[in-house]
Amino acid sequence: METIILDWLNLVVRWTHVITGIAWIGSSFFFMWLDAHLEKPAPGKEGVEGELWMVHSGGFYEVDKFQVVPSAIPRTLHWFKWEAGFTGISGVILLAIVYYLGAEAFLIDTEVADLTRLQAVGIGIGTLVVGWVAYDSLFASKFGQANMLLANTISVIVICLVAVGLSQLFTGRAAYIHVGGLIGIVMVLNVFGRIIPAQRNLIAARNAGDEPDPTLGKRAKQRSVHNNYLTLPVLFIMLSTHYPATFGHPQGWVLLIAISVSGALVRHWFNLRNASTPALWPIPAAVVIFLITAGWASFPTIQAERAAVTGDKVEFTEVRAIIDARCSVCHAARPTYEGFDVPPKGISFDDAADIRKHASAIKKTSIDTDTMPLGNETKMTPEERQALGAWIRAGANIE
Ligand code: HEC
């Protein structure tokens, strides 16, 4: 009963997370597009740096951009912050539902690190909190301000180290999501903690008749540049849980870093274009990094090792026995594993035909990677994986 409620809650929160995330990233892309398409204003528009016209859904829109705070602050000013806020809140709740309440299955893999639930959850939350504090302190500090390039480099290196470190402690999937969570929290708190307050200060200064402090605006801009480069990596990480070939790879962190870099390069290409200094190189660079990574990861090393040991023909009866022993507690029309009322992802292995139908999915999760059985709860052995692999390679016959 309890798990059913959690499943529905999971759905509602995930739905919210995706909707608010789309609204947030969408509005941020829209403003970048706006900035890039502004034209010189018509004469006589005081304080206006650029203008543009748009047509959408039968209406015409005129936008004027003021570089400095306008002399008269309009009565209604839209801030665009709750998209980020709700994405952050729903993300943290989702993290707790999936990875902290389901720590045994999704967070902890005792073959990676023998952590208790409390330790694992503590490390997860600790990473997010310490990560934000370290990042924010670095860029708020005199050192960070004076050595921007160095500070940026340090942050990238630290994120890579977090990815490596977490992959030695959690399941591959949880390691990915915590790196994504850290990036997401940095982005949300940049908006709430730095960008919005800076904008408020600018307005307060204008209202008080003071000259707004330009450094606040400059620092807010810096955080928004960070957010800009982080958007494509964080979206990749959100989607990666559907691809066991990424997080399930023995060196999953390499893929995490390389694919994120290719995403940031694509963003860089857009930025150069928007800044009217277009350059093509980021796109081929991103494609090359992506292809090399995908090629390297797919190079079937694990498979080759497993094939080398098992030359014999594997009968379906043996496969049936392995699946029954290692998978069917969860993947059955009526799972017996505690907390499961229905087979996960609708995948059950009750009939021989079901097993055959899912052979390529089984290969992805249990032979090419070790993502299934979940957290290796049922203690599947490497020999059993080899046997399944040999059976699939020979055509997955169930006769
Ligand atoms: C302890 C329970 C459990 C066991 C044991 C288990 N699984 Fe799963 N399996 C799950 C859960 C939960 C999911 C859904 C994961 C998710 O939400 O992405 C899943 C998903 C899958 C998927 C779909 C993956 C995807 O991303 O679409 C496949 C294929 C799969 N399991 C195969 C297997 C095989 C093969 C075995 C046995 C070798 C196995 N599982 C053992 C719980 C289990």
Residues whose N, C-alpha, C, O or C-beta is under 5 A from the ligand:
A	BS01	HEC	T241 H242 R326 C327 C330 P344 K345 A361 I362 T365 S366 M372 P373 L374 E377 T378
